[in-house]
């Protein structure tokens, strides 16, 4: 039985192999796990499919990049992959981006990449020195965070949640010029906010530690606040574990390049120019040994 990192569900799988299609490329004999049971059951919550890009911890289920490195096809030359998402276009609900397998693309980001070392062989865990809400008090972390592109929420350890929420509230109050507080919904475990205040909430600066200097990942209010028909709420939850978890929307406006063999992650600011496509429409570019699109 495999448990999701946020504790939301667990699944039972069995080993299988088949041809996998990515864009226009057929990948034969790819090994993966098929779900044969889940808690809660599918009628209550449908289990999520996961593309295996993490550092392998089970030799029976090697990551997709590792499988593409071996065999008679040997479709990629390096155990490196990269991801990015562009901000939503005006009037659009869809973020577009790209998944690159087998290497990176220097034309996608400004300046040289800044690398942070990973801390474990399991998830993509790095050292988080602090969180700095714009115009707010910095929250000292001196701990670890997982760069989890499969998560949809910022997960904050319980011991740091009150301090973090207060800093964000104070930063918002500073901008609007009046007291400001979130409303906590105990039923759903979320922090609600009047949508009219959404634009005044601060950007969040996650300060990651590297060998030479800090590396900063900025998440804007457009990306960590969701909107429903009658209210807005923060995409923030109490972490089920002792460390922080940074979610998929950390990719918005950023280019992240993962180097599992060298145990590091490169981070760069995404260039604003150039085309982009939906991740689900990525194509194969044999010349560059990358699963990407021709921009």
Beta strands, then each sheet from edge to edge (+ up, - down):
strand 1: 2-3
strand 2: 10-22
strand 3: 25-39
strand 4: 80-86
strand 5: 96-101
strand 6: 109-117
strand 7: 125-133
strand 8: 138-147
strand 9: 154-156
strand 10: 183-185
strand 11: 190-193
strand 12: 204-209
strand 13: 214-219
strand 14: 225-227
strand 15: 232-234
strand 16: 236-238
strand 17: 244-246
strand 18: 254-259
strand 19: 264-270
strand 20: 283-285
strand 21: 290-292
sheet 1: 1+ 2- 3+
sheet 2: 5+ 4- 18+ 19- 6+
sheet 3: 13+ 12- 7+ 8- 17-
sheet 4: 9+ 16+
sheet 5: 10+ 11- 15+ 14-
sheet 6: 20+ 21-
end
